[in-house]
Amino acid sequence: MTRLGASATLLLAALLWGSGNVANKTVLDHVDPLLAVGLRSCIAFALLLPLALRDLRHPVPAGWGYSALGLSACFSCAVVLQQYAFAGTSVTNAGFLINTCSIMTPVFAWVLLGERAHRGLVFAALITLTGIFLMTGGYLSFVSMRGGDVVCLVSAAFYALWMVLLGRHLCRFDRPGLICVTQFGISGLGFVLLALLRGLPAGTQITAALPDLLFLGIFATGGAFLLQARAQQHVSASCAAVIASAESLFGAAGAYLLLGERITDTGLIGAALILCGVVLAAICPAAIVQARPPDGGDKGGTRHKVPAA
């Protein structure tokens, strides 16, 4: 996959995430966040299980299990915290704070992996974050931050950490389908069990939530995260975080079409800035990721550059 193809794949993933914003909101009318995340993860697990079975035809390399467990823990924390955050803060604050992961990701990549972000990617992240801020109304009161706002920031931090670890995992082991299925399986089983301990809602409530859960599980979870994993084999985590921020554009479009929400002139400026940031990240020379060696191992730290598009 070329760099351009990877960027387009990430944009498609952002489209699926953004289109799921409405379902993420309405599903909570029927089930609580734990059960919502658990059931959508189970649906995604069942959808992608054939990919994992295909990948398991060959033994997994040493170290894969520990890496997969760490990734699954970060993924689970990020998703469930995000679901809870929207119940404890305004949509304006949440829309901005969750996407601060585009700034946090280069920081985590530098601290954990020693990767110094290219100034072009840093500039793209700042432009995109400014655009998201304007799209959410150009207002954010840090003085009056509530518990939900803090949860948003913690969720963004887990997303940033997850993206960095995912890039490293794919560079070493490949098999994007297998890691996605593993994450969904651990998240789905864990959160459904926790929901059972708290008591399940009535069957009619789950039935009412089923259309939203199916959309979230098939498209916004299974499809979107698999697309991201495949694309992140070819672009850096920092680049992926910026391009994935286009989710806010598609989310605004969904709110416009389905909820009748209208965007202001300030929001239009923000949308233009997001597009500029995404394009800049996609064409940045430092956006490509270092691929794993042809033998699939991690030998001597050797890496081979993926050719730019």
NORNOR-V289194 format. One record per residue. N is the residue number from 1. RES is the residue in one letter. PHI is phi as a letter, one per 20 degrees, with the letter a starting at -180 (* if undefined). Layout:
n = <N	N>
res = <RES	RES>
phi = <PHI	PHI>
This chain:
n = <1	2	3	4	5	6	7	8	9	10	11	12	13	14	15	16	17	18	19	20	21	22	23	24	25	26	27	28	29	30	31	32	33	34	35	36	37	38	39	40	41	42	43	44	45	46	47	48	49	50	51	52	53	54	55	56	57	58	59	60	61	62	63	64	65	66	67	68	69	70	71	72	73	74	75	76	77	78	79	80	81	82	83	84	85	86	87	88	89	90	91	92	93	94	95	96	97	98	99	100	101	102	103	104	105	106	107	108	109	110	111	112	113	114	115	116	117	118	119	120	121	122	123	124	125	126	127	128	129	130	131	132	133	134	135	136	137	138	139	140	141	142	143	144	145	146	147	148	149	150	151	152	153	154	155	156	157	158	159	160	161	162	163	164	165	166	167	168	169	170	171	172	173	174	175	176	177	178	179	180	181	182	183	184	185	186	187	188	189	190	191	192	193	194	195	196	197	198	199	200	201	202	203	204	205	206	207	208	209	210	211	212	213	214	215	216	217	218	219	220	221	222	223	224	225	226	227	228	229	230	231	232	233	234	235	236	237	238	239	240	241	242	243	244	245	246	247	248	249	250	251	252	253	254	255	256	257	258	259	260	261	262	263	264	265	266	267	268	269	270	271	272	273	274	275	276	277	278	279	280	281	282	283	284	285	286	287	288	289	290	291	292	293	294	295	296	297	298	299	300	301	302	303	304	305	306	307	308	309>
res = <M	T	R	L	G	A	S	A	T	L	L	L	A	A	L	L	W	G	S	G	N	V	A	N	K	T	V	L	D	H	V	D	P	L	L	A	V	G	L	R	S	C	I	A	F	A	L	L	L	P	L	A	L	R	D	L	R	H	P	V	P	A	G	W	G	Y	S	A	L	G	L	S	A	C	F	S	C	A	V	V	L	Q	Q	Y	A	F	A	G	T	S	V	T	N	A	G	F	L	I	N	T	C	S	I	M	T	P	V	F	A	W	V	L	L	G	E	R	A	H	R	G	L	V	F	A	A	L	I	T	L	T	G	I	F	L	M	T	G	G	Y	L	S	F	V	S	M	R	G	G	D	V	V	C	L	V	S	A	A	F	Y	A	L	W	M	V	L	L	G	R	H	L	C	R	F	D	R	P	G	L	I	C	V	T	Q	F	G	I	S	G	L	G	F	V	L	L	A	L	L	R	G	L	P	A	G	T	Q	I	T	A	A	L	P	D	L	L	F	L	G	I	F	A	T	G	G	A	F	L	L	Q	A	R	A	Q	Q	H	V	S	A	S	C	A	A	V	I	A	S	A	E	S	L	F	G	A	A	G	A	Y	L	L	L	G	E	R	I	T	D	T	G	L	I	G	A	A	L	I	L	C	G	V	V	L	A	A	I	C	P	A	A	I	V	Q	A	R	P	P	D	G	G	D	K	G	G	T	R	H	K	V	P	A	A>
phi = <*	f	f	f	f	f	f	f	f	f	f	f	f	f	f	f	f	f	f	e	f	f	f	f	f	f	f	f	f	c	c	e	g	g	f	f	f	f	f	f	f	f	f	f	g	f	f	e	g	g	f	f	f	f	f	e	f	d	g	f	f	f	n	f	f	f	f	f	f	f	f	f	f	f	f	f	f	f	f	f	f	f	f	f	f	f	e	c	b	f	f	g	f	f	f	e	f	f	e	f	f	f	e	f	f	f	f	f	f	f	f	e	d	m	e	e	f	f	f	f	f	f	f	f	f	f	f	f	f	f	f	f	g	f	f	e	o	m	b	b	d	f	f	d	f	d	g	f	f	f	f	g	f	f	f	f	f	f	f	f	f	f	f	f	f	f	f	f	f	f	f	e	d	m	l	f	f	f	f	f	f	f	f	f	f	f	f	f	f	f	f	f	f	f	f	f	f	e	o	f	f	f	g	f	f	f	f	f	e	g	g	f	f	f	f	f	f	f	e	f	d	g	f	f	f	f	f	f	f	f	f	f	f	c	c	f	f	f	f	f	f	f	f	f	f	f	g	f	f	f	f	f	f	f	f	f	f	d	d	m	f	d	e	e	f	f	f	f	f	f	f	f	f	f	f	f	f	f	f	f	f	f	d	f	g	e	f	f	d	e	e	f	f	g	e	n	e	c	d	m	m	f	c	c	f	e	f	f	f>
